Amino acid sequence: MRTTLVNNEDVETMYDIHKMCGSNFIQINVFINSERSSAGDAGQRFSHAIDQLYSEQAAKWVEDSDPNHWANALFSGERYGEMYSNCAESFNSWILEARNLPIVQMVDHIRVQMMELLYQRRIESSNWKTFLCPSIMEKLQKIHADSRGLQVRCSDEVHFEVRGRRNEAVNLSERTCTCRGWQVYGLPCVHACAAVWKINGTIHEYCSHYFRADLYRQAYAAAILPVVGVQRTEGEGGDILIKPPLTKIRPGRKKKNWIESQADPDSVSLYRCSR
């Protein structure tokens, strides 16, 4: 069926529709991720981005999909800097070798992988000397460097007005900033960091406790104990070499490229639909 959706542009296949909608989604995500961290009226800017969609049908579909669950500008909780759409694919890639084994060997192979992973992360984290995880410390150093050029005006002990490209309001007691960066990522944004340094505070105290090194160690404190008495076939060595029988390949094109998360503004580019 030929359908006119965008500026009298005819699309004949589902691929054309998917490509067009994908361009619109990329445009929205780029706008949200680039403007959310510097705008207090993020909700209004999100509505403005929706109004800029070329297709009324696409705009209505986006609004009906409950953007509170996927748009940083409207998300009410904390993402802790992580938002993925391919968690299952990442796990499947990690157990790629085990996937081709029979069910018993597959389960045992995954068990050994997880046992070694927990051990490696326990050993790695035991050598940390920092209050927060090393990757979080690196992020805080960058945030601190970016906050040096901001001006801070004090309202009282917990309320501050931070002046940069825009004026933002910081509340240290509630750990909020009108740019919403602090609420979304759990780390103080550049405005909050400038306010903390204004009162000679410790920036580590205003980070989410999930970023602490001791909590990381607790997450991997439990160990998966070895399983004894597992019988192996004669001639089987330490490495599992059993492979399943060949199966018939199903018709249809296989997916090879996974869709990357749009949360990171550096991983997306702005595209516009052709006229």
N, C-alpha and C positions, 0 to 999 in steps of 0.2 A: 504494500500500500504506500502510495506516495503521500507524504504529509509535510506541510509547510510549517516549520517551527520557529525559525530564526531569520528575521529580515528577508522573508521571501526566498530563503535558501531551501531547495528541495533535497530531501534525504530519502533514499530508497531502501537502505538496509539497516538492520539493527546495529551494525558496526558504525555507520554514520551517526546514528543517534547516540550511541555510547561515546563516540569520540567527541561529539559536540557537548554533551553533558559533562564529560570529564574536563573539558576546557573551562566550562563555567565553574565547576567545583574547584579547580586549581586556582582560578581567579579569586574566588571567595576565600580560600585557605590562605593565599598569599596576603590578601588584605587583612584578614583577621590576625595572622601571626605577626605582621609587620606593624600594625597599628595598635593592637591590644595593649602592648606593653608601654605605650606612650600616650594613651588616651583614657581619661576618666569616664567618658560617656561611651564605653565600649558597646553597650547594647544599642544605642542609637546608630553608631557607625556600622554595626552588623546589619541593622535594618536597612540602612542606606546601601550597603553592599548587595543585599538581596534585591533591592529595587533596581539595581543596575543590571540584573540578569536580562539577557535578550529575550528570553522565553518566559511568558507568564506561567505556562504549565510547569516549567522547571522550578520557578520561584515558589509556586504553591507546593510542589512536592518537597522542596527543602524545608519549608515552614512546617509542613505536616509531619516531618521526620523527627520532630522534637530535638532541635539544635542544642538543648541543654545538656545532652549526652555526648556531643562531639565537638562543639564550638568552644574554644577557650574563652571567648568574650562573654559567653553566657553560662559557662560551667560553674556550679556553686561549690564544688568540692575542691580537693587538691589532687593534682596529677603527679606531683613530685618529679616533674620534668620528663615523664615517660608517657607516651601514648602510641600504641602499636595496633596494627590490624593483622599482624602476621605472627602472633605468638605460637600458634599451632605449627606453622611452617618452620619456625626456628627450632622447635623441639624435634620435628621430623628430620630436619637436616642434621641435628646433633646425633640422632640414633640411626643415621642412614645405613650404617653397616649392619645393625641388628635387624632392620626391617626385612631383610631378605632371608632371615633364618626361620626355621620352624618355631612354633609357638613357645615350646619349653626353653629352647636355647635363646630365643629372643628375650624372654623375660629375665633369664639369668644374665644375659649380656647387659641389659639395661640396668639391672641391679648393681653389677660391678661398676658400670660407668658412674652411677650416682654415688656409690660408696667412695670411689676415688675422687670424685668432684668435691664431696663434702670434706674429705681429708685435706685436699690441696688448698681449699679456701680457709680451713681452720689454720693450717700452717702459715699461709700468706698473711692472714689478718693478725696472727699472734705477734708478728714482727712490726706492726704499725705502732708508731709512737705519737700519733696525732689524736686529738679528741674526736674529730670527724673522719670519715673515710677519705683517703687520699684524693679520689676524683672530685669529691665535694670541696675539699680544700683548694684545689686548683680553680674551681668555679668561683669560690669566694674571693680568691685573689684577683680574678678578672673583674668581678663586680666591684670590689674595692677600688681598683684602678679606674674604672669608668665613673665612679661616684665622686672623684676628687674635684671635678669642675662644677659641682652643684652648690647652690647657696641654700642654707638652712635657716629658717626663722622659727623661733620657739613660741608656742602658744601657752603650754604649761609643761609639766614633767613628762607627759606621754604624747601630746599632740604637737605636730610639727608641719610647717609648710616648706616644701622643698621646691626650689625654683631651678628649672633647667630650660629645655625647649618648651615645656609646659609646667604649670604649677600643679603639684600633687600634694595631697594631704596624707600624712602618715600617723597611724595610731599604734604606738609600741605595746600598749597593754593588750589590745585585741589582735595585734600582729596583722594589721591590714594596711593597704595602700590603695589609693584610688586608681592606680594603674593596673591593679589586680594581679600583678606579677607575683607578689608575695603569697597571695592566697592560692594561686594555681600551682606554683612549683614548690611551696614549702620552704624556700630559701629567701632571705631578705633581698628585695630588689635594690637597684642602685639608690633609690630615694630613701628606703629604709636604712640602708647601709650608711648613707650620709647622715641621717638622723642619729643613728647609734654612735657614730664617731663624734658627733657634736656633743654628746653627753659623756664622752669617754667611756662608753660601755663596751662590752665584749660581744662581738658579732656572733660568736658561736652559740651564745645563750638564746639567740632569737631564731635559730634554725630548727626545723622539725627534728624531733628525737629519733626519727627513723634514719636519719643520716649519721647518727653517732656510731663510732667504731665498736663500742661495747655491745650495742644492739645488733650490729652485723655479726659479731662473734656468737651471740646467743642464737642467731638464726641458723648457724652451722655447728652448734655445739653438739647436737645429737649425732650419733654415728650409726651407720648401717653395719650390723655385725656380720661376720662371715657365715656362710651356710656350709655346714659339714655334711658328709654322707651323700653328696650328689654323685650318682653313678654316671660314668661316661662310657661310651662305646669303645671297643677295643681298637687301639691304634690312634685314638683321638688325643692330640697333644694339648698344649696350653691354649693355642689359638683355635677358635672354632672355625672349621672349614666346611661344615655342612651347608649346602645350598639347596633351596627348594627347587622343585621341578619347574621347567619352563611353562609359562602359561600363554594363552593366546592374547595378543594385543587387541584391546577393544578399539572399535572405530572412533574417529574424531580426533581433533587436534589436541595435543597435550599442552598444558600450561607450563611454560618454562620461566617466564618472568613474573615475579610477584609484585604486587602493587605496594609501593613504599608508603610509609606513613607520611601524612601531610602536616604533622605537628611541627616539624623542624622547618623554619622559613628558609634555611640554606639549601634544603633538598628539593625545592620546588621552583618553578619558573612561571612567569606570567605569559599566558597564551590568550589570544583573542580569536574569536570565530571569524572566519572569512566571510565576506559579503558576496 
